[in-house]
Amino acid sequence: MAGQVMNIVVAGLGGQGVLTASDIIAAAAFAAGRDVKKAEVHGMSQRGGSVRTDVRFGATPDAMVLSPMVTAGEADVLMVLAADQADVHRDVLRAGGALITPEAIDADRLPHPRSLNVAMVGALSKVLDFDEATWRAAIQAVLPPKLHEINAQAFLLGRSG
């Protein structure tokens, strides 16, 4: 982590679960006792257009976050759910920041095609210092019970990759 605040940008296309992924990330950070702020830019998301969410949280439990938006060149992590969104949003990634793309996930092993977003959160979890139980609790807090098992499997696939 570069500073007192961890900056994560999640980007993709409408319908890919960008908002759900960012909700899980924010829930995990909050459960870990971090100050969390989140912002969403929907654009034409309902028609498959570009969607971006910013999640910012204290790198340590005592660090405060004052703004929900990640400025250009400040993202510690850029996670894209559609490979073509990497170039669209690359300007937010700081030098030395982590880029996580769908290529990090073996799509043939996904328990359901719509669980890519949670598998990507699993890949992201390797970069952050929250334990697996915190992530699992966040997934359960955000998603309805009928989706818990499939998404727990997807998370583990991303985490193990």
Residue frames as a rotation matrix with the C-alpha (Angstrom) as fourth column:
MET 1
0.579 0.815 0.000 0.00
0.815 -0.579 0.000 0.00
0.000 0.000 -1.000 0.00
ALA 2
-0.087 -0.659 0.747 1.31
0.662 -0.599 -0.451 3.38
0.745 0.455 0.488 -0.98
GLY 3
-0.600 -0.108 0.793 -0.19
-0.284 -0.897 -0.338 5.57
0.748 -0.428 0.508 1.74
GLN 4
-0.893 0.295 0.341 -2.64
-0.342 0.050 -0.938 5.86
-0.294 -0.954 0.056 4.62
VAL 5
0.153 0.988 -0.018 -5.61
-0.644 0.086 -0.760 5.11
-0.749 0.128 0.650 2.37
MET 6
-0.695 -0.250 0.675 -6.08
0.262 0.786 0.560 2.06
-0.670 0.566 -0.481 0.15
ASN 7
-0.132 0.599 -0.790 -7.61
-0.748 -0.583 -0.317 3.04
-0.651 0.549 0.524 -3.20
ILE 8
-0.691 0.003 0.723 -9.38
0.330 0.891 0.311 0.39
-0.644 0.453 -0.617 -5.28
VAL 9
-0.284 0.611 -0.739 -11.17
-0.862 -0.500 -0.083 1.00
-0.420 0.614 0.669 -8.57
VAL 10
-0.482 0.272 0.833 -13.49
0.341 0.934 -0.108 -1.69
-0.807 0.232 -0.543 -9.92
ALA 11
-0.295 0.340 -0.893 -14.52
-0.780 -0.626 0.020 -1.26
-0.552 0.702 0.450 -13.55
GLY 12
-0.766 0.101 0.635 -16.47
0.363 0.883 0.297 -3.22
-0.531 0.458 -0.713 -16.10
LEU 13
-0.830 0.556 0.039 -19.64
-0.180 -0.335 0.925 -3.19
0.527 0.761 0.378 -18.13
GLY 14
-0.304 0.818 0.488 -23.22
-0.952 -0.247 -0.178 -2.90
-0.025 -0.519 0.855 -16.95
GLY 15
0.696 0.677 -0.239 -24.57
-0.664 0.734 0.142 -6.23
0.272 0.060 0.961 -15.76
GLN 16
0.112 -0.746 -0.657 -21.19
-0.100 0.649 -0.754 -7.75
0.989 0.150 -0.002 -14.85
GLY 17
0.697 0.222 -0.681 -21.58
0.594 0.354 0.723 -7.20
0.402 -0.909 0.115 -11.12
VAL 18
-0.301 -0.824 0.481 -19.22
0.356 -0.565 -0.744 -4.25
0.885 -0.052 0.463 -10.67
LEU 19
-0.002 0.370 0.929 -21.45
-0.678 -0.683 0.271 -2.74
0.735 -0.630 0.252 -7.97
THR 20
0.930 0.345 -0.123 -21.81
-0.174 0.712 0.681 -6.07
0.323 -0.612 0.722 -6.17
ALA 21
0.314 -0.900 -0.303 -18.04
0.725 0.433 -0.535 -6.61
0.613 -0.052 0.788 -6.21
SER 22
-0.471 -0.511 0.719 -17.43
-0.010 -0.812 -0.584 -3.15
0.882 -0.282 0.377 -4.75
ASP 23
0.445 0.691 0.569 -20.13
-0.677 -0.156 0.719 -3.74
0.586 -0.706 0.399 -2.11
ILE 24
0.868 -0.178 -0.463 -18.31
0.348 0.884 0.312 -6.93
0.354 -0.431 0.830 -1.03
ILE 25
-0.142 -0.984 0.110 -14.95
0.641 -0.176 -0.748 -5.12
0.755 -0.036 0.655 -0.89
ALA 26
-0.304 0.097 0.948 -16.44
-0.451 -0.891 -0.054 -2.27
0.839 -0.444 0.315 1.16
ALA 27
0.755 0.641 0.140 -18.22
-0.453 0.356 0.817 -4.72
0.474 -0.680 0.559 3.49
ALA 28
0.568 -0.627 -0.533 -14.97
0.668 0.730 -0.147 -6.64
0.481 -0.272 0.833 4.09
ALA 29
-0.449 -0.759 0.471 -13.05
0.336 -0.632 -0.698 -3.43
0.828 -0.156 0.539 4.84
PHE 30
0.031 0.561 0.827 -15.79
-0.672 -0.601 0.433 -2.23
0.740 -0.569 0.358 7.20
ALA 31
0.903 0.327 -0.279 -15.89
-0.072 0.755 0.652 -5.60
0.424 -0.569 0.705 8.97
ALA 32
0.200 -0.922 -0.333 -12.11
0.820 0.343 -0.458 -5.34
0.536 -0.181 0.825 9.41
GLY 33
0.385 0.055 -0.921 -12.66
0.804 -0.511 0.305 -2.08
-0.454 -0.858 -0.241 11.29
ARG 34
-0.695 -0.686 0.215 -11.59
0.690 -0.553 0.466 0.29
-0.201 0.472 0.858 8.53
ASP 35
-0.083 0.588 -0.805 -13.08
-0.122 -0.807 -0.577 3.68
-0.989 0.050 0.139 7.67
VAL 36
-0.570 -0.043 0.820 -14.67
0.697 0.504 0.511 3.09
-0.435 0.863 -0.257 4.23
LYS 37
-0.054 0.575 -0.816 -16.01
-0.438 -0.748 -0.498 5.36
-0.897 0.331 0.292 1.48
LYS 38
-0.496 -0.015 0.868 -17.47
0.634 0.677 0.374 4.23
-0.594 0.736 -0.326 -1.83
ALA 39
-0.162 0.444 -0.882 -18.54
-0.554 -0.780 -0.291 6.05
-0.817 0.441 0.372 -4.99
GLU 40
-0.167 0.213 0.963 -20.27
0.624 0.779 -0.064 4.75
-0.763 0.590 -0.263 -8.12
VAL 41
-0.434 0.082 -0.897 -20.36
-0.654 -0.714 0.251 6.04
-0.619 0.696 0.364 -11.68
HIS 42
0.025 0.576 0.817 -23.08
0.174 0.802 -0.571 4.26
-0.985 0.156 -0.080 -13.63
GLY 43
-0.761 -0.279 -0.586 -23.09
-0.464 -0.397 0.792 6.04
-0.453 0.875 0.172 -16.99
MET 44
0.020 0.750 -0.661 -24.99
-0.964 0.189 0.185 3.95
0.264 0.634 0.727 -19.52
SER 45
-0.771 -0.486 0.410 -24.48
-0.608 0.754 -0.249 0.86
-0.188 -0.441 -0.877 -17.38
GLN 46
-0.038 0.836 0.547 -28.02
-0.342 0.503 -0.794 -0.41
-0.939 -0.217 0.267 -17.82
ARG 47
0.879 0.316 -0.356 -27.23
-0.419 0.161 -0.893 -0.81
-0.225 0.935 0.274 -21.53
GLY 48
0.766 -0.625 0.152 -23.89
0.639 0.766 -0.071 -2.56
-0.072 0.152 0.986 -21.11
GLY 49
0.638 -0.530 0.558 -21.89
-0.086 -0.770 -0.633 0.65
0.765 0.356 -0.537 -20.91
SER 50
-0.343 -0.917 -0.203 -18.86
0.247 0.120 -0.962 1.35
0.906 -0.380 0.185 -18.77
VAL 51
0.849 0.524 0.073 -19.32
0.019 -0.169 0.985 1.21
0.529 -0.835 -0.153 -14.99
ARG 52
-0.292 -0.955 -0.057 -16.77
0.190 0.001 -0.982 2.26
0.937 -0.297 0.181 -12.39
THR 53
0.891 0.451 -0.054 -16.80
0.147 -0.175 0.973 2.18
0.429 -0.875 -0.223 -8.63
ASP 54
-0.174 -0.922 0.347 -14.21
-0.280 -0.291 -0.915 3.59
0.944 -0.257 -0.208 -6.26
VAL 55
0.847 0.309 -0.432 -13.65
0.310 0.374 0.874 1.99
0.432 -0.875 0.221 -2.86
ARG 56
-0.116 -0.874 0.471 -11.36
-0.236 -0.437 -0.868 3.76
0.965 -0.212 -0.156 -0.43
PHE 57
0.897 0.370 -0.242 -10.55
0.141 0.278 0.950 2.59
0.419 -0.886 0.197 3.07
GLY 58
0.606 -0.676 0.420 -7.98
-0.793 -0.468 0.390 3.24
-0.067 -0.569 -0.820 5.74
ALA 59
0.151 -0.658 -0.738 -4.82
-0.423 0.631 -0.650 1.21
0.893 0.410 -0.183 5.24
THR 60
-0.862 -0.317 -0.396 -4.80
0.239 0.434 -0.868 0.80
0.447 -0.843 -0.299 9.03
PRO 61
-0.107 0.913 -0.394 -7.74
0.946 0.215 0.241 0.79
0.305 -0.347 -0.887 11.45
ASP 62
0.052 0.117 -0.992 -6.95
0.688 -0.724 -0.049 4.33
-0.724 -0.680 -0.118 12.66
ALA 63
-0.916 -0.400 0.018 -6.58
0.272 -0.589 0.761 5.92
-0.294 0.702 0.649 9.18
MET 64
-0.004 0.939 -0.343 -9.46
0.163 -0.338 -0.927 8.18
-0.987 -0.060 -0.152 8.09
VAL 65
-0.599 -0.043 0.799 -10.84
0.798 0.053 0.601 8.53
-0.068 0.998 0.003 4.55
LEU 66
-0.567 0.332 -0.754 -12.09
0.066 -0.894 -0.444 12.00
-0.821 -0.302 0.485 3.64
SER 67
-0.157 0.475 -0.866 -13.30
-0.910 -0.411 -0.060 11.55
-0.384 0.779 0.496 0.05
PRO 68
0.409 0.386 0.827 -14.95
-0.150 0.922 -0.357 8.62
-0.900 0.022 0.435 -1.76
MET 69
0.989 0.048 -0.138 -13.37
-0.140 0.030 -0.990 9.32
-0.043 0.998 0.037 -5.17
VAL 70
0.259 -0.935 0.244 -10.02
0.592 0.353 0.724 8.00
-0.763 -0.044 0.645 -6.41
THR 71
0.648 -0.093 -0.756 -8.15
-0.475 -0.825 -0.305 10.60
-0.595 0.557 -0.579 -8.44
ALA 72
0.906 -0.316 -0.281 -6.06
-0.156 0.368 -0.917 9.84
0.393 0.875 0.284 -11.53
GLY 73
0.064 -0.984 -0.167 -2.81
-0.250 0.146 -0.957 8.08
0.966 0.103 -0.237 -10.75
GLU 74
-0.337 -0.167 0.926 -3.82
-0.907 -0.204 -0.367 7.19
0.251 -0.964 -0.083 -7.17
ALA 75
0.738 0.674 -0.024 -5.42
-0.645 0.716 0.268 3.72
0.198 -0.182 0.963 -7.38
ASP 76
-0.209 -0.768 0.606 -3.45
-0.831 0.466 0.304 1.03
-0.516 -0.439 -0.735 -5.58
VAL 77
-0.699 0.091 0.709 -5.52
0.291 0.942 0.165 -1.58
-0.653 0.322 -0.685 -7.41
LEU 78
-0.280 0.665 -0.693 -7.49
-0.932 -0.360 0.031 -1.46
-0.229 0.654 0.721 -10.65
MET 79
-0.692 0.177 0.700 -9.72
0.118 0.984 -0.133 -4.50
-0.712 -0.010 -0.702 -11.00
VAL 80
-0.441 0.531 -0.724 -11.51
-0.881 -0.410 0.235 -4.81
-0.172 0.742 0.648 -14.35
LEU 81
-0.089 0.529 0.844 -14.26
-0.184 0.824 -0.536 -7.33
-0.979 -0.203 0.024 -15.02
ALA 82
0.907 0.240 0.347 -14.02
0.302 0.204 -0.931 -6.79
-0.294 0.949 0.113 -18.79
ALA 83
0.087 -0.987 0.135 -10.54
0.868 0.141 0.476 -6.89
-0.489 0.076 0.869 -20.32
ASP 84
-0.082 -0.110 0.991 -11.31
0.822 -0.569 0.005 -3.98
0.563 0.815 0.137 -22.65
GLN 85
0.872 0.444 0.206 -11.91
0.240 -0.755 0.610 -1.73
0.426 -0.483 -0.765 -19.65
ALA 86
0.379 -0.812 -0.444 -8.25
0.839 0.098 0.536 -1.91
-0.392 -0.575 0.718 -18.54
ASP 87
-0.565 -0.626 0.538 -7.16
0.804 -0.562 0.192 0.70
0.182 0.541 0.821 -21.09
VAL 88
0.188 0.740 0.646 -10.25
0.418 -0.656 0.629 2.85
0.889 0.152 -0.432 -20.47
HIS 89
0.942 0.311 0.123 -9.45
-0.002 -0.363 0.932 3.16
0.335 -0.878 -0.341 -16.75
ARG 90
0.367 -0.880 -0.302 -5.66
0.839 0.453 -0.301 2.69
0.402 -0.143 0.904 -16.66
ASP 91
-0.113 -0.440 0.891 -5.11
0.104 -0.897 -0.430 6.40
0.988 0.045 0.147 -15.92
VAL 92
0.695 0.417 0.585 -6.36
-0.506 -0.294 0.811 5.90
0.511 -0.860 0.006 -12.35
LEU 93
0.861 -0.374 -0.345 -3.69
0.482 0.818 0.315 3.30
0.164 -0.438 0.884 -11.52
ARG 94
0.747 -0.664 -0.023 -0.63
-0.557 -0.645 0.523 4.60
-0.362 -0.378 -0.852 -9.69
ALA 95
0.171 -0.801 -0.573 2.85
-0.706 0.306 -0.638 3.61
0.687 0.514 -0.513 -10.78
GLY 96
-0.841 -0.539 -0.034 3.49
-0.395 0.657 -0.642 0.20
0.369 -0.526 -0.766 -9.25
GLY 97
-0.196 0.862 0.468 -0.23
-0.879 0.058 -0.474 -0.40
-0.435 -0.504 0.746 -8.61
ALA 98
-0.775 -0.036 0.631 -1.82
0.056 0.990 0.126 -3.80
-0.629 0.133 -0.766 -9.23
LEU 99
-0.313 0.686 -0.657 -3.96
-0.949 -0.208 0.235 -4.47
0.025 0.698 0.716 -12.30
ILE 100
-0.677 0.206 0.707 -6.30
-0.057 0.942 -0.330 -7.45
-0.734 -0.264 -0.626 -11.90
THR 101
-0.449 0.462 -0.765 -7.99
-0.893 -0.219 0.392 -8.62
0.014 0.859 0.511 -15.10
PRO 102
0.595 0.777 0.208 -10.39
-0.767 0.625 -0.141 -11.48
-0.239 -0.076 0.968 -15.97
GLU 103
0.364 -0.538 -0.760 -7.42
-0.449 0.613 -0.650 -13.44
0.816 0.578 -0.018 -17.28
ALA 104
-0.581 -0.560 0.591 -6.58
-0.768 0.136 -0.626 -14.11
0.270 -0.817 -0.509 -13.61
ILE 105
-0.109 0.674 0.731 -9.59
-0.647 0.510 -0.567 -16.48
-0.755 -0.534 0.380 -13.50
ASP 106
-0.995 -0.099 0.029 -10.05
-0.052 0.723 0.689 -19.78
-0.089 0.684 -0.724 -15.34
ALA 107
-0.434 0.892 -0.124 -13.55
-0.898 -0.439 -0.013 -19.13
-0.066 0.106 0.992 -16.68
ASP 108
-0.172 0.345 -0.923 -14.05
-0.412 0.825 0.386 -22.86
0.895 0.447 0.001 -17.37
ARG 109
-0.654 -0.157 -0.740 -13.83
0.511 0.630 -0.585 -23.53
0.558 -0.760 -0.332 -13.62
LEU 110
-0.801 0.423 0.423 -16.38
-0.564 -0.771 -0.296 -20.90
0.201 -0.476 0.856 -12.55
PRO 111
-0.814 0.545 0.203 -19.33
0.327 0.717 -0.616 -22.47
-0.481 -0.435 -0.761 -10.71
HIS 112
0.389 0.900 0.196 -21.65
0.762 -0.195 -0.617 -20.12
-0.517 0.390 -0.762 -12.63
PRO 113
-0.088 -0.474 0.876 -20.90
0.905 -0.406 -0.129 -17.66
0.417 0.781 0.464 -15.47
ARG 114
0.515 0.376 0.770 -22.29
0.127 -0.922 0.366 -14.76
0.847 -0.091 -0.523 -13.43
SER 115
0.931 -0.186 -0.315 -19.90
0.328 0.044 0.944 -15.42
-0.161 -0.982 0.102 -10.53
LEU 116
0.235 -0.885 0.401 -16.85
0.753 -0.096 -0.651 -13.93
0.615 0.455 0.644 -12.29
ASN 117
0.329 -0.092 0.940 -17.16
-0.288 -0.958 0.007 -10.76
0.899 -0.273 -0.342 -10.20
VAL 118
0.866 0.008 0.499 -16.83
-0.495 0.147 0.856 -12.68
-0.067 -0.989 0.132 -6.92
ALA 119
0.712 -0.689 0.136 -13.97
0.699 0.713 -0.053 -14.78
-0.060 0.133 0.989 -8.34
MET 120
0.177 -0.631 0.755 -12.24
0.397 -0.656 -0.641 -11.49
0.900 0.413 0.135 -9.17
VAL 121
0.616 0.065 0.785 -12.79
-0.636 -0.547 0.544 -10.35
0.465 -0.834 -0.296 -5.57
GLY 122
0.944 -0.307 0.123 -11.06
0.185 0.798 0.574 -13.60
-0.275 -0.518 0.810 -4.58
ALA 123
0.326 -0.854 0.405 -8.08
0.822 0.044 -0.568 -12.61
0.468 0.518 0.716 -6.75
LEU 124
0.236 -0.168 0.957 -8.10
-0.187 -0.974 -0.125 -9.15
0.954 -0.149 -0.261 -5.16
SER 125
0.948 0.227 0.222 -8.19
-0.250 0.101 0.963 -10.68
0.196 -0.969 0.153 -1.67
LYS 126
0.573 -0.805 -0.152 -4.61
0.811 0.584 -0.038 -11.90
0.120 -0.102 0.988 -2.17
VAL 127
-0.175 -0.618 0.766 -3.47
0.463 -0.739 -0.490 -8.26
0.869 0.268 0.416 -2.36
LEU 128
0.151 0.358 0.921 -5.31
-0.585 -0.719 0.375 -7.12
0.797 -0.596 0.101 0.79
ASP 129
-0.778 -0.625 -0.062 -4.64
-0.283 0.437 -0.854 -8.16
0.561 -0.647 -0.517 4.38
PHE 130
-0.006 0.832 0.555 -8.15
-0.999 0.018 -0.039 -9.24
-0.042 -0.554 0.831 5.40
ASP 131
-0.781 -0.307 0.543 -8.51
-0.364 0.931 0.003 -12.86
-0.507 -0.196 -0.839 6.45
GLU 132
-0.904 0.385 -0.185 -10.64
0.027 0.483 0.875 -15.33
0.426 0.786 -0.447 4.52
ALA 133
-0.445 0.770 -0.457 -13.38
0.888 0.314 -0.336 -15.38
-0.115 -0.555 -0.824 7.19
THR 134
-0.394 0.259 -0.882 -13.85
0.070 -0.948 -0.310 -11.62
-0.916 -0.184 0.356 6.79
TRP 135
-0.838 0.049 -0.544 -14.25
-0.540 -0.228 0.810 -12.01
-0.084 0.972 0.217 3.03
ARG 136
-0.792 0.560 -0.244 -16.71
0.433 0.796 0.423 -14.87
0.431 0.229 -0.873 3.40
ALA 137
-0.338 0.668 -0.663 -18.79
0.757 -0.226 -0.613 -12.88
-0.559 -0.709 -0.429 5.88
ALA 138
-0.552 0.093 -0.829 -18.82
-0.335 -0.935 0.119 -9.92
-0.764 0.343 0.547 3.47
ILE 139
-0.916 0.235 -0.326 -20.04
-0.235 0.344 0.909 -12.14
0.326 0.909 -0.260 0.62
GLN 140
-0.552 0.734 -0.395 -22.82
0.799 0.602 0.002 -13.46
0.239 -0.315 -0.918 2.85
ALA 141
-0.383 0.391 -0.837 -23.76
0.456 -0.708 -0.539 -9.95
-0.804 -0.588 0.093 3.99
VAL 142
-0.631 0.044 -0.775 -24.07
-0.530 -0.753 0.389 -8.62
-0.567 0.656 0.499 0.43
LEU 143
-0.727 0.287 -0.623 -25.60
-0.493 0.414 0.766 -11.56
0.478 0.864 -0.159 -1.45
PRO 144
0.305 0.898 0.318 -28.88
-0.935 0.219 0.279 -13.41
0.180 -0.382 0.906 -0.82
PRO 145
0.050 -0.300 0.953 -28.57
-0.661 0.705 0.257 -16.84
-0.749 -0.643 -0.163 0.87
LYS 146
0.823 0.331 0.461 -29.37
0.059 0.758 -0.650 -18.77
-0.565 0.562 0.604 -2.32
LEU 147
0.838 -0.545 -0.008 -26.16
-0.133 -0.190 -0.973 -17.39
0.529 0.817 -0.232 -3.88
HIS 148
0.627 -0.613 0.481 -23.82
-0.723 -0.227 0.652 -17.99
-0.291 -0.756 -0.586 -0.93
GLU 149
0.474 -0.464 0.748 -22.46
0.109 0.874 0.473 -21.43
-0.874 -0.143 0.465 -1.89
ILE 150
0.702 -0.191 0.686 -21.84
0.710 0.122 -0.693 -20.70
0.048 0.974 0.222 -5.58
ASN 151
0.758 -0.392 0.521 -20.11
-0.184 -0.895 -0.406 -17.44
0.625 0.213 -0.751 -4.74
ALA 152
0.641 -0.586 0.495 -18.05
-0.528 0.131 0.839 -19.00
-0.557 -0.799 -0.226 -1.93
GLN 153
0.495 -0.429 0.756 -16.75
0.595 0.801 0.064 -21.44
-0.633 0.418 0.652 -4.57
ALA 154
0.723 -0.192 0.663 -16.06
0.517 -0.487 -0.704 -18.59
0.458 0.852 -0.253 -7.01
PHE 155
0.821 -0.426 0.381 -14.22
-0.557 -0.746 0.366 -16.60
0.128 -0.513 -0.849 -4.32
LEU 156
0.503 -0.643 0.578 -11.99
-0.173 0.580 0.796 -19.59
-0.847 -0.500 0.181 -3.51
LEU 157
0.596 -0.272 0.755 -11.27
0.783 0.402 -0.474 -20.12
-0.175 0.874 0.453 -7.21
GLY 158
0.756 -0.290 0.586 -10.05
0.077 -0.851 -0.520 -16.52
0.650 0.439 -0.621 -7.51
ARG 159
0.740 -0.455 0.495 -8.13
-0.657 -0.336 0.675 -16.66
-0.141 -0.825 -0.548 -4.24
SER 160
0.512 -0.536 0.672 -6.32
0.108 0.816 0.568 -19.86
-0.852 -0.218 0.475 -5.20
GLY 161
0.866 -0.073 0.495 -5.41
0.501 0.122 -0.857 -18.70
0.002 0.990 0.143 -8.72
